[in-house]
Amino acid sequence: MKKLLLAILASTTFCIHAKQNNHDLVEIKTENTGIILDIKYATEHNFTGQAVYESPRCFLRKKTAQKILAVHKELEALGLGLKIWDGYRPHSVQYIFWVVTPDRRYVADPNKGSKHNRGSAVDCTLVDKNGNELEMPSVFDDFSEKAHRNYETMSPQAAKNCKLLETLMAKHGFKPLPHEWWHFDDVDWRQYDLLDIPFSEL
């Protein structure tokens, strides 16, 4: 499986939207060092079983990043913060995800592209002042009903935390994904093109 995924990545890299220099992606850690990053796709600890990113970095469109910073600022006033698992995702990586999990509830069809491929989506959770994750309905990339926002048997504390994150993200211009409590799309995503720029060129 690993060899197959690597072959897919090699064959699709730069075949679409190649080497686009006209973009406004910014690196979130250069905008705010208080936001915690845990970029799972730069490690083997993700649903593909391999690292599909070159480095553990997070990029977002400039206006999308500004919205995230506004969310984090509000959370800081509450003694909380954000941890980000994923932001911009090169379009070629989407093909790998689709081979592993061809389920539109959890993985966007690469022929249409993901909001992540536009740099206008973010996967995130809440952390306390010490960087510890707050209780949520499930772990990241749990492709089951536990990840759904309407999961009926989540604990009261998980429901409270999930609602807080959803409320603040919506307040600052993000739309929640029903089947993934951690996923939020910038409501202005349509103004951004699909990108397939590797991290090493950003």
N, C-alpha and C positions, 0 to 999 in steps of 0.2 A: 504493500500500500504506500509506504513512504517513497519508494522509487517512482511510483506512478504519480504521486502528487508533485514531486520535484520535476518530473517530465512535463506535467501540465503547466507548472509555473514557468519553466524555461520556454515552452512553446507559445505561451500567451504574453509574456512580458514584452511590452512596447508594441504589441501588434495592433493595439487600439489606443487612441489618444496618446500617442507616444511623445515623450520628451516635451511636454507642454511647459513652456516657460512663462506663459501669461496666466499666473495664478496669484492668489493672495493668501496662501497658507502661512500660518504663523505657528511657531512652536510654543505650546502652552506653558512650559516651564520657564521660558524667557519672559513671559508675561506675568506670571505669578509663581514664585517658588514655594508657596504654601500648599498648593494643590499636590496631592500625592499621586504618583503614577505607579501602576502595577500592570504593565502591558503584557498580558498573557500570551499574545500571539508572537512575541519575541522570545518565547520559551517553548518547551515541549509540554507545558502544563496547560493544554487547551484541547478542544475536542478533535483537532486534527492529529494530535500526538507528535507534532513537530513544530519547530520555529519557522514561521512564514514571514516574519519581519526581520530586517537586517539588524535592527537595534531597538531598544525599549524607549521609543520616543513617541510623543503625541503631537500631531499637527491638526489644526482646524482652520477653516476660513476665518478671516480677521473678524468679521461681524459676529460669527458664531462664537468665536473665542471671547469676544467682549461680553456676550450674553452669559457664558459660563463664568466669567470673572465676577459678574454681578450676582450670580447665584452663590458663589463661594463667599463673597463679601457678606451677604445676608447670613449665611451659615456661621461665619466667624463671630458675628454678633450674638449668636446662640451658643457659642462654645463648641461649634462643630466645624466640619469641613467636607471637601469632596475628595474622593479617590476615583481616578479615571482608569478604566480598563482598555478602552479603545477609542480612537478618534478617526482621523483620515486613514483610509485603507486603499492601497493601490488596486485598481480594477482587476488586474491579473490575479490577485490573491482570491478574489471572489469566486473564480472558477474552481479553486482548490476546495473552498468551503462547500460549493454546490455538489462536488463529487462525493464528499464525505457525508453531507446532510442535505439532500435535495428536497427540503421541506420549506415551503414559502412562509410558514408561520415563524420560522427561526432564521432562515437564510434567504437573502434576496436572490432571485434568478439573475445570474451574471449577464444574460442577454439584455436585461433591462438596467442592471446596475443597482447598487445600494446607495443609500444616502451617505453611508460611510465613504463610498468611492468618490463622493462629491466634497468631502471634507465638512459636511454639514450635519453630522450625527455624532452622538457621544454615548458611550456605555459607562455608567458611573454608579457610585453608591455613596453613602454617608459614613463619615468617620468621626470619632470623638476628638478632643483636643490632643490626645496622645497618638492619634493615627489608627486607633483600633476601629475596625468595621462595626457598625451598628447592626443589630439583628434585622434580617430581611427574610422574605418568604422562601428564598432558595439561594444557592450559590450561583455565581456567574456562569452563564451558558448551561444552565440546567434546562434541557429541552424536554420539559414535562409540564404538567398542569400546575406544578408548584410555582413556576415562573410567571404564570398568568396573573394579571392585576386583580382579577376577580376570583382568585383562588379562595374558596370558602373556608378552608380549615387552617389558614395561616394564624399564627399566634396574635393576640391583641397588640403586643409590642411591635412585631414585624409589620402589622397593618398600619400602625401609627407612624413608624419610620418610613415605610413605603409611601404613605400619603403625604408626609412632609416633603420628601424628595420630589414627588410628582407635582405638588402644589407650587413649590418654588421654581421648578423647571418650567412649568406652564406659565407662571407669572412673568418669566423673562424670555418668553418666545419659543418654547419647545413643546412639541407634541409627543406624548408618551405612546409607546408601542404596546398594544393590548396583551401580547403574548410574552413580552420580556419586560419585567419591571425595571430593569436597568437601562433600557434603550430609549433614547430621546432624539427626535428629529427637529432640527431648526425649521420653523414654519416657513422660512424663506428659501428652502432648499432648491426650489425650482429655478432660481436664478444662477445656480452653479452647475457647471459642466462636469461630466465624469472625468476623472484624472487617473493616469497610470504612471505616476512619477515615483520612483523608488526613494526611500528615505535618504539614501546616500547622496541624492541630487538636490535635497532640500536644505 
